[in-house]
């Protein structure tokens, strides 16, 4: 069930990414270049989601064998997670009513 849910959410996230980035780019792209720009944007997003899918399949397939690889990133991930919580606490304090 979880892989199917991730697939559905990934498709929705891909579509939203393309839509939001496309809307942001409309201000900067000439009208005649818009079809090429949309294709390039969709391809770039598809490539990044394909790489994420390959990583996910690799984790499912080789799970425990990849732990040494992921261990190299543990300190960076820990710092990032802690930074997100610090920022969230800051913004909650600043904008609490």
Secondary structure by P-SEA (a helix, b strand, c coil): caaaaaaaaaaaaaaaaaaaaaaaacccccccaaaaaaaaaaaaaaaaaaaaaaaaaaaaaccccaaaaaaaaaaaaaaaaaaaaaaaaaaaaaccc
